[in-house]
Amino acid sequence: LSRGVVACSAGNHAQGVALSARMLGCRAVICMPLATPSIKVNAVRGHGGETVEVRLVGNNYDEAAAEAKRLEFEEGLAMIHPFD
C-alpha cells in the first residue's frame, strides 16, 4: 500500500476502493471509461477524498482496464481487481 493502489471500474467496485483508500490514507487511482455516468464518477470522488484520483480514459471497460494495468506496471501500484 505504500505506493498506492489502482482499480478499474464504472460503479460499485470503484466506490469501495475509493472509500477504503480514504480510510487507510492510501493513494488510489481509479480508471473509469469516458462514458461512465457523472453520478457514478461523482460518487467515487465523494467517497475518495484527497488521496483518490479518478481518471476517465478509454471508450469502454477494456480500454480503461488497459490504463489501470499500465499504471500497475509503470508506477508499481497494487491492482485491486473487481472480480479476481
SULDA-V327824 format. One record per backbone hydrogen bond with DSSP energy under -0.5 kcal/mol. CO is the residue of the C=O (numbers start at 1). NH is the residue of the N-H. E is the energy in kcal/mol with one decimal. If there is no record, write none. Layout:
# SULDA-V327824
co->CO nh->NH e->E
co->CO nh->NH e->E
This chain:
# SULDA-V327824
co->4 nh->78 e->-2.4
co->5 nh->29 e->-2.1
co->6 nh->80 e->-2.8
co->7 nh->31 e->-3.2
co->11 nh->15 e->-1.6
co->12 nh->16 e->-2.4
co->13 nh->17 e->-2.6
co->14 nh->18 e->-2.4
co->15 nh->19 e->-2.5
co->16 nh->20 e->-2.4
co->17 nh->21 e->-2.7
co->18 nh->22 e->-2.2
co->19 nh->23 e->-2.4
co->20 nh->24 e->-2.0
co->21 nh->25 e->-1.1
co->21 nh->26 e->-2.6
co->22 nh->25 e->-0.6
co->27 nh->5 e->-2.2
co->28 nh->30 e->-0.5
co->28 nh->53 e->-2.9
co->29 nh->7 e->-2.1
co->29 nh->31 e->-0.6
co->30 nh->32 e->-0.5
co->30 nh->55 e->-3.1
co->31 nh->9 e->-1.9
co->32 nh->57 e->-2.7
co->33 nh->36 e->-1.9
co->37 nh->40 e->-1.1
co->37 nh->41 e->-1.9
co->38 nh->42 e->-3.0
co->39 nh->43 e->-1.5
co->40 nh->44 e->-2.1
co->41 nh->45 e->-2.3
co->42 nh->46 e->-2.5
co->43 nh->47 e->-2.2
co->44 nh->48 e->-1.9
co->45 nh->49 e->-2.0
co->48 nh->51 e->-0.6
co->49 nh->52 e->-1.2
co->51 nh->28 e->-2.2
co->53 nh->30 e->-3.0
co->53 nh->55 e->-0.5
co->54 nh->56 e->-0.6
co->55 nh->32 e->-2.8
co->55 nh->57 e->-0.7
co->58 nh->34 e->-2.9
co->60 nh->64 e->-2.0
co->61 nh->65 e->-3.0
co->62 nh->66 e->-1.8
co->63 nh->67 e->-1.4
co->64 nh->68 e->-2.0
co->65 nh->69 e->-2.5
co->66 nh->70 e->-2.1
co->67 nh->71 e->-2.3
co->68 nh->72 e->-2.1
co->69 nh->73 e->-1.9
co->70 nh->74 e->-3.2
co->71 nh->75 e->-2.0
co->71 nh->77 e->-1.2
co->72 nh->76 e->-0.6
co->77 nh->79 e->-0.5
co->78 nh->6 e->-2.4
co->79 nh->81 e->-0.8
